[in-house]
Amino acid sequence: MTADEAVAQQVANRILYVPTASGTAYHVNTPPAVVTALEYARQKGKRVRLFYGDPQTGRDWAKEYGVVGRVAMANGKPQVTDCRR
């Protein structure tokens, strides 16, 4: 990751995002392996199954709806990813 990519953008609600070379932004605490996997799925149009949970405990939140779909860019600023059917 270059220095420019590592510069976090602060949005109104104080969540920090780091932009990738493609312009997609991810939460500053997103592991690089997750960013790589999501970017690959987004660029190739692959369907994914997301597991939401507590990153500190590793406990799954058992979400059943809205967790399977294709990764896409949201239209806002910054351009974060979301899951679309």
QUITAKA-V236927 format. One line per field, one symbol per residue. ss: DSSP state (~ for helix, > for strand, _ for the rest). phi: phi as a letter, one per 20 degrees, with the letter a starting at -180 (. if undefined). Layout:
# QUITAKA-V236927
ss = ???
phi = ???
This chain:
# QUITAKA-V236927
ss = __~~~~_>>>_____>>>>_____>>>____~~~~~~~~~~~~~__>>>___>______>_______>>>>>>______>>>>>_
phi = .ffffeffdedgemeecdfefenfdcggeffgffgffffffffemfecdedeaeffemffelfddmddrdecefeedfeeebdcf
